[in-house]
Amino acid sequence: MTRLNMPNFQLEQRVALVTGAGSGLGQGFAAALAAYGADVVITELPGRLDMAQPTLELIRSHGRKGLALELDVRDVPSCTRIVEQVVAEFGRVDILVNNAGVNRVQWAEDVTEENWDLVLDTDLKGAFFMSQAVGRHMITRAKAGDLGGRIINIASQMGVVGYYQRAAYGSAKAGLVNQTRVLAFEWAKHGITVNAIAPTFVRTPLTEQTFNQPEIKADLESRIPMGRIATVDDMLGAVVFLASSAASMVTGHTLLVDGGWTAV
Ligand SMILES: NC(=O)c1ccc[n+]([C@@H]2O[C@H](COP(=O)([O-])OP(=O)(O)OC[C@H]3O[C@@H](n4cnc5c(N)ncnc54)[C@H](O)[C@@H]3O)[C@@H](O)[C@H]2O)c1
């Protein structure tokens, strides 16, 4: 009889770094990685570290080590510094979740340069320089024989399809989808996988305002074959899977978690 190795979703003895984890999806990702056994370092914007406290409590409730650090991903030297801090404290980074992100909902004809730069610098440039900083560390470890780094970008279905008032956000997230492919291609030889998830609309502080407008909510629900706005819980399995050894042959992929929006 063929002997099969069953998929392993456990993350024990791994150290994860999740950016922007004081709220919404990032909080969920940090807690889910801890639930599967990882120690988790989370980041929040300078001056907002108190927001990270509930996430730390969730991580610790799973018996894992947690630490919250200040980080603005738009500041490239800070991206390098944060990785050095995590390595000094935890010895390694095995999993990076590039979750920090912003959106500015505006008609294309009204987009300001300031908002364009904010969204692109956070969602695209910030993710890249975090991946670069963590990637350098993972490459060094891989050369010493320690393979298996995981980078997971939180993109968006808005990086795959068009939608109103998403010129900057859609550009950033589409860039992130292809950045995922490029890094996957370059770093496969170091055993590092680079993937993304592309959520549909999820109820979080980022989107609360949108769902408070009944017409927009109804429009969104009518476009999602599953018939509802997604929850943070809906997104967690995809990230745990991509972080685990079960996904070791999956790289360069963007996993749509969109209730069927893009299937239609
Ligand atoms: N909520 C949705 O419908 C949805 C859908 C698809 C993708 N996403 C993506 O998921 C990620 C999380 O979104 P969310 O809905 O939880 O939003 P959120 O606003 O609740 O959380 C975003 C987090 O990023 C942090 N952040 C913002 N700018 C930062 C910066 N410059 N440096 C470091 N941290 C920064 C914020 O402090 C916050 O903790 C984002 O990348 C977002 O684009 C969200």
The ligand as an ORCA input file, in Angstrom:
! r2SCAN-3c Opt
* xyz 0 1
  N     -11.537     44.749      5.004
  C     -11.619     44.404      3.723
  O     -12.711     44.348      3.122
  C     -10.379     44.018      2.970
  C     -10.537     43.367      1.739
  C      -9.415     43.003      1.013
  C      -8.155     43.263      1.512
  N      -8.026     43.909      2.720
  C      -6.659     44.176      3.189
  O      -6.468     43.573      4.444
  C      -5.495     44.307      5.185
  C      -6.063     44.650      6.549
  O      -7.210     45.448      6.375
  P      -8.329     45.643      7.492
  O      -9.624     45.629      6.781
  O      -8.100     44.738      8.626
  O      -8.044     47.166      7.881
  P      -7.782     47.888      9.281
  O      -7.814     49.342      8.980
  O      -8.667     47.338     10.332
  O      -6.287     47.437      9.608
  C      -5.185     47.930      8.906
  C      -3.996     47.938      9.838
  O      -2.859     48.455      9.146
  C      -2.219     49.408      9.987
  N      -1.488     50.381      9.174
  C      -2.005     51.350      8.385
  N      -1.010     52.056      7.828
  C       0.156     51.518      8.260
  C       1.520     51.803      8.026
  N       1.909     52.811      7.236
  N       2.459     51.045      8.641
  C       2.098     50.038      9.448
  N       0.823     49.712      9.725
  C      -0.142     50.444      9.121
  C      -3.348     50.042     10.776
  O      -2.877     50.678     11.945
  C      -4.230     48.839     11.061
  O      -3.802     48.137     12.198
  C      -5.176     45.544      4.343
  O      -3.993     45.313      3.608
  C      -6.368     45.645      3.417
  O      -6.062     46.312      2.224
  C      -9.102     44.282      3.461
*
